[in-house]
């Protein structure tokens, strides 16, 4: 089954928000695999896109929502 990219992006942002805005890569990767069937390559592409869009940042093994990411969630 192919990953639904828009749904996975929004779902990962929402999951990060629900978890306080930051999670280690491993935890977020497991969530993406279970809920969005995003294996290693798909997860990397999803997260690279979210970083490029400045919705999340990655530092020392942890993904964190940015203000822009929180705004994207609020905008629906």
C-alpha positions in Angstrom: 0.0 0.0 0.0 1.4 3.4 -1.0 1.7 6.1 1.6 -0.8 8.9 1.4 1.7 11.8 1.6 -0.7 14.7 2.6 -2.4 12.6 5.2 0.9 11.3 6.6 2.3 14.8 6.8 -0.7 16.2 8.6 -0.8 13.1 10.9 2.8 13.4 11.8 2.5 17.1 12.7 -0.6 16.3 14.8 1.1 13.5 16.6 4.1 15.7 17.4 1.7 18.3 18.7 -0.1 15.8 20.9 3.2 14.6 22.3 4.2 18.0 23.4 5.8 19.2 20.2 8.9 17.1 20.1 9.9 13.4 19.8 13.0 11.4 19.1 13.3 10.2 15.6 12.8 6.5 16.5 9.4 7.1 18.1 8.1 9.3 15.2 9.4 6.7 12.7 7.6 3.9 14.5 4.4 5.9 14.5 4.7 6.7 10.8 5.3 3.0 10.0 2.3 1.8 12.0 -0.2 4.5 11.0 0.9 5.5 7.5 2.9 2.5 6.3 5.8 4.8 5.7 8.9 2.7 5.8 12.5 4.0 6.0 12.7 5.7 2.6 9.1 7.1 2.7 9.7 8.4 6.3 12.9 10.1 5.3 11.1 11.8 2.3 8.2 12.9 4.5 10.5 14.4 7.2 12.8 16.0 4.6 9.7 17.7 3.1 8.5 18.9 6.5 11.9 20.3 7.3 12.1 22.0 3.9 8.7 23.5 4.5 10.0 24.7 7.9 7.2 22.9 9.7 9.6 20.9 11.9 13.3 21.1 12.8 15.7 18.2 13.5 18.3 18.6 16.2 20.3 15.9 18.0 18.0 13.1 17.0 14.8 14.9 17.8 12.1 16.3 15.6 10.3 19.4 16.9 7.4 21.4 15.6 8.1 25.0 14.6 5.7 27.9 15.1 4.9 27.5 11.3 4.1 23.8 11.9 1.8 24.7 14.8 0.1 27.3 12.5 -0.3 24.8 9.8 -2.2 22.5 12.2 -4.4 25.4 13.4 -5.2 26.4 9.8 -6.6 22.9 9.2 
